[in-house]
Amino acid sequence: MTRSDGSRWLAILRTTWAEIGADRASIVASGVAFRVALALFPAVALLIWIGSRTVGPEEARSLARMLSELLPDASRSIVERAVRAALRSNPADGNAEAGWLGGFAPVAGVLITLWSANTGTKALFGALNIVYDKEETRGFVRRNLVTLAFTVATLVLLVAVVAALAASPSVLSHLGVGVVAGTVVRWLRWPALFAGSALALALLYRYAPNRNRERWPLVTVGSTLAAGLLVLGAALFSWFTARFMGLSATYGSLSTAVAFLLWLWVDFFVVLACAELDSTIERQTGLYGARNTPDP
């Protein structure tokens, strides 16, 4: 890297920091975190339903529990509670009358649950429009079709990644390396989580903002950096909150919920900040296409 390149990237970082403040990314991230928290239980119910239809009810239970193990300890109990509620209400278990997916015809129940889970995605799409300084001009139908497609794709991707991790021990055992299977899976879950996060973020940055995407690459600096920070945050968040924040002493019985919301806020702040980085790179360097490309 030449000195001029270093100066250019330093200018990009300064502009990104200024844009984060100007767009009030911290406040916007807190709003997205709240909406996603409200959408959590419907999203987990839908995740269980998709897993039951693709890999079977018992496997869906295992996948959901394995997914919760990837989360920080402070957030795991809330997600596990959502998993238990979803398992009670899953129509694939023949117990559809018990909860969220029950009381309706199966198709209607799934659609209502999908619509509820989609509220978090729509909030994130709106936040990325703020980052890119865009007005939402997509019509009601188009906007909801895009967000619904992204919600379903994200859940399917989660099922695929966790299913691959769950199947790894038996595959390795079949190949005669069962002794090291557990260690391999423990190490594989973080690269798998990074790859899944990078893919989801790349698609999010590409399709969420209401902007021209003709020359926008699938992999960007921002999406790769955000994926790495999210995985690192999942690994370190529990350790940090336990040693430095003392949430239990301050919030008592509410400490778990507070920690969960704090984790969501940090994650979405990272997502928005890295989107600001990509936006700045695009404007100042034209790296992702023309600097003055017209919007759709």
Long-range contacts (C-beta under 8 A, 24 or more apart in sequence): 8-284, 8-285, 11-284, 12-277, 12-280, 12-281, 12-284, 12-285, 13-277, 15-280, 15-284, 16-273, 16-276, 16-277, 16-280, 19-131, 19-276, 19-279, 19-280, 20-272, 20-273, 20-276, 23-130, 23-131, 23-133, 23-272, 23-276, 25-131, 25-269, 25-272, 25-273, 25-276, 26-269, 28-127, 28-130, 28-272, 29-127, 29-265, 29-268, 29-269, 29-271, 29-272, 30-265, 31-123, 31-127, 32-120, 32-123, 32-124, 32-127, 32-264, 32-268, 32-272, 33-261, 33-264, 33-265, 33-267, 33-268, 34-261, 35-119, 35-120, 35-122, 35-123, 36-120, 36-123, 36-124, 36-264, 36-268, 37-260, 37-261, 37-264, 38-119, 38-120, 39-116, 39-117, 39-118, 39-119, 39-120, 39-121, 40-78, 40-79, 40-82, 40-120, 41-82, 41-85, 41-86, 41-100, 42-100, 42-113, 42-114, 42-116, 42-117, 43-117, 43-120, 43-151, 43-155, 44-79, 44-82, 44-83, 44-85, 44-86, 45-82, 45-85, 45-86, 45-89, 45-90, 45-99, 45-100, 45-101, 45-113, 45-117, 46-110, 46-113, 46-114, 46-117, 46-155, 47-86, 47-155, 47-158, 47-159, 48-83, 48-86, 48-87, 48-90, 49-86, 49-90, 49-91, 49-92, 49-101, 49-110, 49-113, 50-152, 50-155, 50-156, 50-159, 51-159, 51-163, 52-90, 52-92, 52-93, 53-92, 54-159, 54-163, 55-159, 55-163, 57-90, 57-92, 57-93, 59-163, 59-166, 60-90, 60-92, 61-87, 62-166, 63-159, 63-162, 63-163, 63-166, 66-162, 66-165, 66-166, 67-158, 67-162, 70-162, 70-189, 70-193, 70-234, 71-234, 72-234, 72-237, 72-238, 72-241, 72-259, 72-263, 73-238, 73-242, 74-237, 74-238, 74-241, 74-247, 74-255, 74-256, 74-259, 74-260, 74-262, 74-263, 75-237, 75-259, 75-260, 75-263, 75-264, 77-256, 78-256, 78-257, 78-260, 114-148, 114-151, 114-152, 115-148, 117-151, 117-155, 118-144, 118-147, 118-148, 118-151, 120-151, 121-147, 121-148, 121-150, 121-151, 121-154, 122-147, 124-204, 124-208, 124-268, 124-271, 125-150, 125-208, 125-209, 127-268, 127-272, 128-204, 128-205, 128-208, 128-209, 128-272, 128-275, 129-208, 129-209, 129-210, 131-209, 131-272, 131-275, 131-276, 131-279, 132-209, 132-210, 132-211, 132-275, 132-279, 134-209, 134-210, 134-211, 134-295, 135-210, 136-210, 137-210, 138-210, 146-207, 150-203, 150-204, 150-207, 150-208, 153-203, 154-200, 157-196, 157-199, 157-200, 158-196, 161-192, 161-193, 161-195, 161-196, 164-192, 165-189, 165-192, 190-231, 190-235, 193-231, 193-234, 194-227, 194-228, 194-231, 197-226, 197-227, 197-230, 197-231, 198-223, 198-224, 198-227, 201-226, 201-227, 201-271, 201-274, 204-271, 205-275, 205-278, 210-295, 210-296, 211-295, 211-296, 212-289, 212-293, 212-294, 212-295, 212-296, 214-289, 214-293, 215-288, 215-289, 215-290, 215-293, 216-288, 216-289, 217-288, 220-278, 220-281, 220-288, 221-277, 221-278, 221-281, 222-274, 222-275, 222-276, 222-277, 222-278, 222-281, 223-274, 223-278, 225-274, 225-277, 226-270, 226-271, 226-273, 226-274, 226-275, 229-270, 229-274, 230-267, 230-270, 230-271, 233-263, 233-266, 233-267, 233-270, 237-263, 237-266
